[in-house]
Amino acid sequence: MDKRKIIKVYIHHSALSPDVGLEAIRELHIQRGFDDIGYHFVIEKNGEIRKGRDINTQGAHVKGDNAESIGICVCGNFEETCPNKIQIKTLITLLNKLFRKFGELQILGHKDFSLADTLCPGKYLYESLPDIRKKLRIQKQTKDD
Ligand SMILES: [Zn+2]
């Protein structure tokens, strides 16, 4: 199978209770008519990374910009509450792994896509993205030293 070209990562929230994990989200997406869960990774409430769609398969998470992107969903509704520390820590670990595999990628919130009409990934997670990007850069520099 040809490898997909990947240049960016979109961060999402589930916009559901943080107790709703991968299996239930997959169920919802299949009910919506998708072949499988739309995201490639789901970070559950306890910080566990669950694999969704295969990374070499195009996702269904940003209508109009799925071709060269990876979709990560963090469980919770971050319009209402902050993601917990372990979820952020796990997200950084996962992004670092993806950088090692694909090179440096653009890290975006779902709502950064100009055609997206959404609050996703919620204001509290969206607010953390600059800090997450900074931490990735720092870890990269430390690794290069
Ligand atoms: Zn989203």
Backbone and ligand atoms as CSV (ligand in chain L), in Angstrom:
chain,resi,resn,atom,element,x,y,z
A,1,MET,N,N,0.852,-1.201,0.000
A,1,MET,CA,C,0.000,0.000,0.000
A,1,MET,C,C,0.884,1.247,0.000
A,2,ASP,N,N,0.552,2.185,-0.853
A,2,ASP,CA,C,1.290,3.451,-0.889
A,2,ASP,C,C,1.098,4.212,0.407
A,3,LYS,N,N,2.204,4.787,0.865
A,3,LYS,CA,C,2.107,5.606,2.074
A,3,LYS,C,C,1.460,6.945,1.723
A,4,ARG,N,N,0.620,7.420,2.597
A,4,ARG,CA,C,0.019,8.742,2.406
A,4,ARG,C,C,1.042,9.815,2.694
A,5,LYS,N,N,0.925,10.938,2.029
A,5,LYS,CA,C,1.745,12.090,2.371
A,5,LYS,C,C,1.055,12.788,3.550
A,6,ILE,N,N,1.806,13.023,4.615
A,6,ILE,CA,C,1.214,13.669,5.786
A,6,ILE,C,C,1.993,14.923,6.128
A,7,ILE,N,N,1.287,16.047,6.210
A,7,ILE,CA,C,1.962,17.322,6.482
A,7,ILE,C,C,1.407,18.031,7.714
A,8,LYS,N,N,0.266,17.580,8.209
A,8,LYS,CA,C,-0.323,18.301,9.344
A,8,LYS,C,C,-1.137,17.383,10.249
A,9,VAL,N,N,-1.336,17.872,11.463
A,9,VAL,CA,C,-2.132,17.154,12.443
A,9,VAL,C,C,-3.250,18.082,12.901
A,10,TYR,N,N,-4.456,17.595,12.892
A,10,TYR,CA,C,-5.575,18.344,13.460
A,10,TYR,C,C,-5.932,17.779,14.825
A,11,ILE,N,N,-6.066,18.698,15.786
A,11,ILE,CA,C,-6.465,18.330,17.141
A,11,ILE,C,C,-7.969,18.601,17.291
A,12,HIS,N,N,-8.658,17.611,17.843
A,12,HIS,CA,C,-10.109,17.695,18.058
A,12,HIS,C,C,-10.443,17.422,19.522
A,13,HIS,N,N,-11.646,17.812,19.917
A,13,HIS,CA,C,-12.205,17.274,21.160
A,13,HIS,C,C,-13.420,16.430,20.784
A,14,SER,N,N,-13.848,15.583,21.708
A,14,SER,CA,C,-15.015,14.746,21.392
A,14,SER,C,C,-16.298,15.556,21.547
A,15,ALA,N,N,-16.232,16.656,22.312
A,15,ALA,CA,C,-17.422,17.459,22.636
A,15,ALA,C,C,-18.461,16.623,23.388
A,16,LEU,N,N,-17.975,15.572,24.042
A,16,LEU,CA,C,-18.841,14.682,24.819
A,16,LEU,C,C,-18.258,14.585,26.223
A,17,SER,N,N,-18.911,13.846,27.077
A,17,SER,CA,C,-18.353,13.588,28.395
A,17,SER,C,C,-16.982,12.925,28.240
A,18,PRO,N,N,-16.011,13.266,29.103
A,18,PRO,CA,C,-14.690,12.625,29.007
A,18,PRO,C,C,-14.736,11.107,29.228
A,19,ASP,N,N,-15.849,10.631,29.772
A,19,ASP,CA,C,-16.000,9.183,29.986
A,19,ASP,C,C,-16.285,8.421,28.689
A,20,VAL,N,N,-16.659,9.138,27.651
A,20,VAL,CA,C,-16.934,8.495,26.361
A,20,VAL,C,C,-15.604,8.274,25.650
A,21,GLY,N,N,-15.270,7.010,25.412
A,21,GLY,CA,C,-13.966,6.671,24.831
A,21,GLY,C,C,-14.057,6.198,23.395
A,22,LEU,N,N,-12.961,5.596,22.949
A,22,LEU,CA,C,-12.824,5.194,21.540
A,22,LEU,C,C,-13.998,4.385,21.002
A,23,GLU,N,N,-14.389,3.342,21.727
A,23,GLU,CA,C,-15.404,2.423,21.177
A,23,GLU,C,C,-16.723,3.139,20.912
A,24,ALA,N,N,-17.119,3.988,21.876
A,24,ALA,CA,C,-18.399,4.692,21.731
A,24,ALA,C,C,-18.321,5.731,20.608
A,25,ILE,N,N,-17.158,6.364,20.458
A,25,ILE,CA,C,-17.005,7.350,19.372
A,25,ILE,C,C,-17.049,6.625,18.025
A,26,ARG,N,N,-16.383,5.464,17.952
A,26,ARG,CA,C,-16.419,4.679,16.714
A,26,ARG,C,C,-17.872,4.340,16.349
A,27,GLU,N,N,-18.616,3.915,17.363
A,27,GLU,CA,C,-20.025,3.576,17.182
A,27,GLU,C,C,-20.808,4.770,16.595
A,28,LEU,N,N,-20.591,5.940,17.177
A,28,LEU,CA,C,-21.283,7.162,16.706
A,28,LEU,C,C,-20.927,7.481,15.256
A,29,HIS,N,N,-19.642,7.319,14.929
A,29,HIS,CA,C,-19.213,7.641,13.564
A,29,HIS,C,C,-19.773,6.642,12.558
A,30,ILE,N,N,-19.858,5.392,12.955
A,30,ILE,CA,C,-20.410,4.379,12.048
A,30,ILE,C,C,-21.912,4.643,11.837
A,31,GLN,N,N,-22.583,5.023,12.924
A,31,GLN,CA,C,-24.003,5.397,12.800
A,31,GLN,C,C,-24.194,6.581,11.858
A,32,ARG,N,N,-23.177,7.455,11.835
A,32,ARG,CA,C,-23.238,8.637,10.973
A,32,ARG,C,C,-22.945,8.286,9.514
A,33,GLY,N,N,-22.562,7.016,9.285
A,33,GLY,CA,C,-22.335,6.553,7.922
A,33,GLY,C,C,-20.879,6.457,7.513
A,34,PHE,N,N,-19.940,6.689,8.460
A,34,PHE,CA,C,-18.519,6.505,8.155
A,34,PHE,C,C,-18.204,5.002,8.148
A,35,ASP,N,N,-17.103,4.648,7.441
A,35,ASP,CA,C,-16.677,3.237,7.422
A,35,ASP,C,C,-16.140,2.813,8.776
A,36,ASP,N,N,-15.590,3.769,9.504
A,36,ASP,CA,C,-14.872,3.479,10.749
A,36,ASP,C,C,-14.827,4.798,11.519
A,37,ILE,N,N,-14.221,4.779,12.673
A,37,ILE,CA,C,-14.029,6.039,13.404
A,37,ILE,C,C,-13.274,7.027,12.487
A,38,GLY,N,N,-13.591,8.297,12.562
A,38,GLY,CA,C,-12.971,9.282,11.672
A,38,GLY,C,C,-11.562,9.680,12.059
A,39,TYR,N,N,-11.221,9.495,13.345
A,39,TYR,CA,C,-9.913,9.927,13.858
A,39,TYR,C,C,-8.878,8.800,13.772
A,40,HIS,N,N,-7.598,9.187,13.759
A,40,HIS,CA,C,-6.521,8.182,13.781
A,40,HIS,C,C,-6.128,7.799,15.210
A,41,PHE,N,N,-6.294,8.754,16.123
A,41,PHE,CA,C,-5.969,8.481,17.527
A,41,PHE,C,C,-7.015,9.128,18.419
A,42,VAL,N,N,-7.262,8.481,19.541
A,42,VAL,CA,C,-8.145,9.043,20.563
A,42,VAL,C,C,-7.373,9.014,21.881
A,43,ILE,N,N,-7.337,10.158,22.568
A,43,ILE,CA,C,-6.688,10.207,23.885
A,43,ILE,C,C,-7.791,10.229,24.935
A,44,GLU,N,N,-7.893,9.139,25.664
A,44,GLU,CA,C,-8.981,8.991,26.622
A,44,GLU,C,C,-8.685,9.757,27.916
A,45,LYS,N,N,-9.678,9.771,28.789
A,45,LYS,CA,C,-9.628,10.543,30.026
A,45,LYS,C,C,-8.416,10.188,30.895
A,46,ASN,N,N,-8.061,8.892,30.892
A,46,ASN,CA,C,-6.934,8.433,31.716
A,46,ASN,C,C,-5.591,8.646,31.022
A,47,GLY,N,N,-5.595,9.294,29.860
A,47,GLY,CA,C,-4.341,9.556,29.154
A,47,GLY,C,C,-3.916,8.426,28.236
A,48,GLU,N,N,-4.734,7.406,28.120
A,48,GLU,CA,C,-4.374,6.300,27.237
A,48,GLU,C,C,-4.581,6.690,25.770
A,49,ILE,N,N,-3.599,6.333,24.927
A,49,ILE,CA,C,-3.732,6.574,23.482
A,49,ILE,C,C,-4.375,5.348,22.862
A,50,ARG,N,N,-5.519,5.526,22.228
A,50,ARG,CA,C,-6.191,4.414,21.539
A,50,ARG,C,C,-6.099,4.672,20.038
A,51,LYS,N,N,-5.785,3.610,19.291
A,51,LYS,CA,C,-5.668,3.757,17.836
A,51,LYS,C,C,-7.034,3.660,17.179
A,52,GLY,N,N,-7.331,4.622,16.333
A,52,GLY,CA,C,-8.563,4.601,15.565
A,52,GLY,C,C,-8.278,4.073,14.176
A,53,ARG,N,N,-8.536,4.889,13.192
A,53,ARG,CA,C,-8.305,4.512,11.802
A,53,ARG,C,C,-6.805,4.333,11.553
A,54,ASP,N,N,-6.440,3.402,10.672
A,54,ASP,CA,C,-5.023,3.209,10.345
A,54,ASP,C,C,-4.453,4.514,9.780
A,55,ILE,N,N,-3.212,4.789,10.176
A,55,ILE,CA,C,-2.603,6.060,9.809
A,55,ILE,C,C,-2.412,6.217,8.301
A,56,ASN,N,N,-2.316,5.101,7.598
A,56,ASN,CA,C,-2.169,5.168,6.141
A,56,ASN,C,C,-3.498,5.275,5.406
A,57,THR,N,N,-4.573,5.265,6.166
A,57,THR,CA,C,-5.893,5.447,5.576
A,57,THR,C,C,-6.336,6.876,5.861
A,58,GLN,N,N,-6.862,7.524,4.859
A,58,GLN,CA,C,-7.371,8.894,5.065
A,58,GLN,C,C,-8.452,8.895,6.146
A,59,GLY,N,N,-8.397,9.894,7.014
A,59,GLY,CA,C,-9.397,10.001,8.067
A,59,GLY,C,C,-10.651,10.710,7.592
A,60,ALA,N,N,-11.580,10.910,8.514
A,60,ALA,CA,C,-12.805,11.680,8.258
A,60,ALA,C,C,-13.006,12.541,9.490
A,61,HIS,N,N,-12.238,13.632,9.574
A,61,HIS,CA,C,-12.292,14.473,10.772
A,61,HIS,C,C,-12.321,15.961,10.458
A,62,VAL,N,N,-11.794,16.372,9.283
A,62,VAL,CA,C,-11.903,17.775,8.871
A,62,VAL,C,C,-12.416,17.764,7.436
A,63,LYS,N,N,-13.691,18.058,7.295
A,63,LYS,CA,C,-14.299,18.021,5.962
A,63,LYS,C,C,-13.545,18.976,5.044
A,64,GLY,N,N,-12.983,18.433,3.964
A,64,GLY,CA,C,-12.240,19.264,3.014
A,64,GLY,C,C,-10.735,19.268,3.224
A,65,ASP,N,N,-10.246,18.680,4.317
A,65,ASP,CA,C,-8.792,18.677,4.550
A,65,ASP,C,C,-8.308,17.384,5.218
A,66,ASN,N,N,-8.843,16.270,4.759
A,66,ASN,CA,C,-8.449,14.979,5.330
A,66,ASN,C,C,-7.274,14.322,4.609
A,67,ALA,N,N,-7.004,14.763,3.378
A,67,ALA,CA,C,-6.078,14.010,2.525
A,67,ALA,C,C,-4.672,13.915,3.103
A,68,GLU,N,N,-4.135,15.018,3.613
A,68,GLU,CA,C,-2.738,15.015,4.063
A,68,GLU,C,C,-2.625,15.255,5.561
A,69,SER,N,N,-3.670,14.894,6.280
A,69,SER,CA,C,-3.660,15.178,7.718
A,69,SER,C,C,-3.928,13.930,8.555
A,70,ILE,N,N,-3.540,14.063,9.828
A,70,ILE,CA,C,-3.827,13.049,10.838
A,70,ILE,C,C,-4.806,13.692,11.813
A,71,GLY,N,N,-5.773,12.944,12.289
A,71,GLY,CA,C,-6.747,13.471,13.245
A,71,GLY,C,C,-6.575,12.841,14.615
A,72,ILE,N,N,-6.392,13.698,15.628
A,72,ILE,CA,C,-6.294,13.228,17.015
A,72,ILE,C,C,-7.455,13.823,17.798
A,73,CYS,N,N,-8.198,12.986,18.477
A,73,CYS,CA,C,-9.311,13.461,19.298
A,73,CYS,C,C,-8.964,13.288,20.775
A,74,VAL,N,N,-9.126,14.358,21.536
A,74,VAL,CA,C,-8.936,14.290,22.984
A,74,VAL,C,C,-10.332,14.244,23.607
A,75,CYS,N,N,-10.562,13.254,24.472
A,75,CYS,CA,C,-11.909,13.036,25.018
A,75,CYS,C,C,-12.288,14.089,26.045
A,76,GLY,N,N,-13.411,14.723,25.813
A,76,GLY,CA,C,-13.929,15.737,26.719
A,76,GLY,C,C,-14.555,16.858,25.918
A,77,ASN,N,N,-15.244,17.748,26.626
A,77,ASN,CA,C,-15.788,18.940,25.978
A,77,ASN,C,C,-15.015,20.144,26.495
A,78,PHE,N,N,-14.067,20.622,25.693
A,78,PHE,CA,C,-13.145,21.659,26.160
A,78,PHE,C,C,-13.628,23.075,25.861
A,79,GLU,N,N,-14.893,23.189,25.517
A,79,GLU,CA,C,-15.562,24.489,25.600
A,79,GLU,C,C,-15.952,24.717,27.050
A,80,GLU,N,N,-16.146,23.612,27.781
A,80,GLU,CA,C,-16.662,23.693,29.146
A,80,GLU,C,C,-15.610,23.496,30.223
A,81,THR,N,N,-14.663,22.595,29.978
A,81,THR,CA,C,-13.640,22.301,30.986
A,81,THR,C,C,-12.269,22.203,30.323
A,82,CYS,N,N,-11.230,22.242,31.140
A,82,CYS,CA,C,-9.872,22.086,30.625
A,82,CYS,C,C,-9.566,20.606,30.450
A,83,PRO,N,N,-8.747,20.270,29.450
A,83,PRO,CA,C,-8.256,18.902,29.374
A,83,PRO,C,C,-7.405,18.643,30.615
A,84,ASN,N,N,-7.336,17.411,31.092
A,84,ASN,CA,C,-6.513,17.172,32.272
A,84,ASN,C,C,-5.036,17.061,31.877
A,85,LYS,N,N,-4.169,17.179,32.895
A,85,LYS,CA,C,-2.715,17.251,32.634
A,85,LYS,C,C,-2.191,16.017,31.926
A,86,ILE,N,N,-2.731,14.862,32.301
A,86,ILE,CA,C,-2.229,13.622,31.694
A,86,ILE,C,C,-2.606,13.562,30.212
A,87,GLN,N,N,-3.764,14.102,29.868
A,87,GLN,CA,C,-4.149,14.123,28.442
A,87,GLN,C,C,-3.208,15.020,27.634
A,88,ILE,N,N,-2.841,16.168,28.195
A,88,ILE,CA,C,-1.923,17.075,27.494
A,88,ILE,C,C,-0.541,16.440,27.367
A,89,LYS,N,N,-0.097,15.797,28.449
A,89,LYS,CA,C,1.203,15.136,28.440
A,89,LYS,C,C,1.232,14.042,27.362
A,90,THR,N,N,0.165,13.267,27.310
A,90,THR,CA,C,0.069,12.197,26.319
A,90,THR,C,C,0.032,12.765,24.906
A,91,LEU,N,N,-0.688,13.860,24.741
A,91,LEU,CA,C,-0.776,14.487,23.414
A,91,LEU,C,C,0.614,14.900,22.936
A,92,ILE,N,N,1.411,15.479,23.834
A,92,ILE,CA,C,2.771,15.900,23.471
A,92,ILE,C,C,3.622,14.676,23.106
A,93,THR,N,N,3.505,13.617,23.889
A,93,THR,CA,C,4.248,12.378,23.601
A,93,THR,C,C,3.872,11.834,22.222
A,94,LEU,N,N,2.570,11.816,21.940
A,94,LEU,CA,C,2.096,11.288,20.658
A,94,LEU,C,C,2.594,12.164,19.496
A,95,LEU,N,N,2.526,13.479,19.659
A,95,LEU,CA,C,2.981,14.385,18.593
A,95,LEU,C,C,4.482,14.220,18.354
A,96,ASN,N,N,5.236,14.030,19.428
A,96,ASN,CA,C,6.669,13.788,19.269
A,96,ASN,C,C,6.940,12.519,18.463
A,97,LYS,N,N,6.163,11.488,18.743
A,97,LYS,CA,C,6.303,10.223,17.994
A,97,LYS,C,C,6.007,10.452,16.518
A,98,LEU,N,N,4.963,11.233,16.245
A,98,LEU,CA,C,4.584,11.500,14.854
A,98,LEU,C,C,5.647,12.343,14.148
A,99,PHE,N,N,6.270,13.273,14.885
A,99,PHE,CA,C,7.350,14.084,14.311
A,99,PHE,C,C,8.537,13.190,13.937
A,100,ARG,N,N,8.820,12.220,14.811
A,100,ARG,CA,C,9.942,11.316,14.530
A,100,ARG,C,C,9.654,10.500,13.273
A,101,LYS,N,N,8.404,10.153,13.081
A,101,LYS,CA,C,8.028,9.310,11.948
A,101,LYS,C,C,7.888,10.110,10.649
A,102,PHE,N,N,7.288,11.299,10.726
A,102,PHE,CA,C,6.937,12.038,9.504
A,102,PHE,C,C,7.715,13.336,9.326
A,103,GLY,N,N,8.587,13.687,10.278
A,103,GLY,CA,C,9.220,14.999,10.247
A,103,GLY,C,C,8.302,16.006,10.911
A,104,GLU,N,N,8.720,17.270,10.917
A,104,GLU,CA,C,7.918,18.266,11.608
A,104,GLU,C,C,6.587,18.485,10.879
A,105,LEU,N,N,5.517,18.463,11.642
A,105,LEU,CA,C,4.174,18.619,11.067
A,105,LEU,C,C,3.543,19.883,11.622
A,106,GLN,N,N,2.633,20.429,10.862
A,106,GLN,CA,C,1.854,21.573,11.343
A,106,GLN,C,C,0.830,21.063,12.360
A,107,ILE,N,N,0.742,21.735,13.505
A,107,ILE,CA,C,-0.229,21.332,14.534
A,107,ILE,C,C,-1.372,22.347,14.533
A,108,LEU,N,N,-2.543,21.896,14.180
A,108,LEU,CA,C,-3.689,22.799,14.046
A,108,LEU,C,C,-4.864,22.335,14.891
A,109,GLY,N,N,-5.700,23.285,15.274
A,109,GLY,CA,C,-6.996,22.944,15.830
A,109,GLY,C,C,-7.980,22.806,14.680
A,110,HIS,N,N,-8.992,21.985,14.850
A,110,HIS,CA,C,-9.994,21.778,13.799
A,110,HIS,C,C,-10.502,23.118,13.264
A,111,LYS,N,N,-10.763,24.071,14.192
A,111,LYS,CA,C,-11.347,25.337,13.743
A,111,LYS,C,C,-10.380,26.217,12.972
A,112,ASP,N,N,-9.079,25.845,12.949
A,112,ASP,CA,C,-8.120,26.595,12.139
A,112,ASP,C,C,-8.360,26.405,10.642
A,113,PHE,N,N,-9.022,25.329,10.265
A,113,PHE,CA,C,-9.320,25.134,8.837
A,113,PHE,C,C,-10.389,26.150,8.431
A,114,SER,N,N,-10.075,26.917,7.405
A,114,SER,CA,C,-10.908,28.085,7.084
A,114,SER,C,C,-12.349,27.720,6.741
A,115,LEU,N,N,-12.566,26.543,6.215
A,115,LEU,CA,C,-13.931,26.177,5.827
A,115,LEU,C,C,-14.692,25.480,6.952
A,116,ALA,N,N,-14.020,25.278,8.086
A,116,ALA,CA,C,-14.679,24.562,9.181
A,116,ALA,C,C,-15.514,25.540,10.008
A,117,ASP,N,N,-16.750,25.177,10.244
A,117,ASP,CA,C,-17.628,25.996,11.081
A,117,ASP,C,C,-17.829,25.210,12.375
A,118,THR,N,N,-16.883,25.354,13.290
A,118,THR,CA,C,-16.895,24.522,14.498
A,118,THR,C,C,-16.152,25.230,15.627
A,119,LEU,N,N,-16.452,24.851,16.851
A,119,LEU,CA,C,-15.703,25.350,18.015
A,119,LEU,C,C,-14.583,24.378,18.372
A,120,CYS,N,N,-14.555,23.244,17.709
A,120,CYS,CA,C,-13.599,22.171,17.977
A,120,CYS,C,C,-12.170,22.688,17.797
A,121,PRO,N,N,-11.227,22.427,18.675
A,121,PRO,CA,C,-11.220,21.496,19.820
A,121,PRO,C,C,-11.668,22.116,21.153
A,122,GLY,N,N,-12.502,23.136,21.111
A,122,GLY,CA,C,-12.950,23.773,22.359
A,122,GLY,C,C,-11.931,24.792,22.817
A,123,LYS,N,N,-12.412,25.878,23.425
A,123,LYS,CA,C,-11.492,26.997,23.717
A,123,LYS,C,C,-10.352,26.612,24.661
A,124,TYR,N,N,-10.611,25.750,25.643
A,124,TYR,CA,C,-9.548,25.450,26.617
A,124,TYR,C,C,-8.427,24.599,26.017
A,125,LEU,N,N,-8.780,23.686,25.131
A,125,LEU,CA,C,-7.714,22.916,24.472
A,125,LEU,C,C,-7.042,23.788,23.410
A,126,TYR,N,N,-7.839,24.583,22.712
A,126,TYR,CA,C,-7.284,25.463,21.674
A,126,TYR,C,C,-6.248,26.409,22.280
A,127,GLU,N,N,-6.563,26.930,23.476
A,127,GLU,CA,C,-5.651,27.843,24.174
A,127,GLU,C,C,-4.323,27.181,24.527
A,128,SER,N,N,-4.337,25.871,24.689
A,128,SER,CA,C,-3.101,25.146,25.059
A,128,SER,C,C,-2.208,24.859,23.854
A,129,LEU,N,N,-2.729,25.041,22.650
A,129,LEU,CA,C,-1.946,24.624,21.477
A,129,LEU,C,C,-0.624,25.392,21.314
A,130,PRO,N,N,-0.577,26.719,21.533
A,130,PRO,CA,C,0.718,27.404,21.405
A,130,PRO,C,C,1.775,26.829,22.354
A,131,ASP,N,N,1.342,26.532,23.581
A,131,ASP,CA,C,2.250,25.967,24.568
A,131,ASP,C,C,2.710,24.565,24.159
A,132,ILE,N,N,1.800,23.787,23.613
A,132,ILE,CA,C,2.130,22.436,23.145
A,132,ILE,C,C,3.152,22.525,22.005
A,133,ARG,N,N,2.922,23.435,21.077
A,133,ARG,CA,C,3.877,23.611,19.954
A,133,ARG,C,C,5.251,23.998,20.486
A,134,LYS,N,N,5.285,24.878,21.487
A,134,LYS,CA,C,6.545,25.324,22.082
A,134,LYS,C,C,7.276,24.148,22.730
A,135,LYS,N,N,6.527,23.332,23.460
A,135,LYS,CA,C,7.134,22.175,24.137
A,135,LYS,C,C,7.712,21.204,23.127
A,136,LEU,N,N,7.055,21.055,21.972
A,136,LEU,CA,C,7.565,20.155,20.938
A,136,LEU,C,C,8.889,20.675,20.404
A,137,ARG,N,N,8.941,21.985,20.228
A,137,ARG,CA,C,10.182,22.594,19.738
A,137,ARG,C,C,11.309,22.386,20.746
A,138,ILE,N,N,11.003,22.580,22.023
A,138,ILE,CA,C,12.019,22.431,23.068
A,138,ILE,C,C,12.556,21.001,23.093
A,139,GLN,N,N,11.628,20.042,23.030
A,139,GLN,CA,C,12.063,18.643,23.064
A,139,GLN,C,C,12.916,18.317,21.844
A,140,LYS,N,N,12.569,18.935,20.715
A,140,LYS,CA,C,13.326,18.707,19.491
A,140,LYS,C,C,14.743,19.254,19.652
A,141,GLN,N,N,14.853,20.461,20.229
A,141,GLN,CA,C,16.174,21.073,20.420
A,141,GLN,C,C,17.022,20.226,21.367
A,142,THR,N,N,16.415,19.763,22.445
A,142,THR,CA,C,17.161,18.957,23.403
A,142,THR,C,C,17.694,17.697,22.718
A,143,LYS,N,N,16.862,17.139,21.863
A,143,LYS,CA,C,17.259,15.929,21.167
A,143,LYS,C,C,18.432,16.195,20.213
A,144,ASP,N,N,18.419,17.393,19.597
A,144,ASP,CA,C,19.471,17.727,18.630
A,144,ASP,C,C,20.795,18.073,19.291
A,145,ASP,N,N,20.783,18.441,20.583
A,145,ASP,CA,C,22.009,18.862,21.260
A,145,ASP,C,C,23.049,17.754,21.339
L,1,ZN,ZN,ZN,-13.067,18.436,15.353
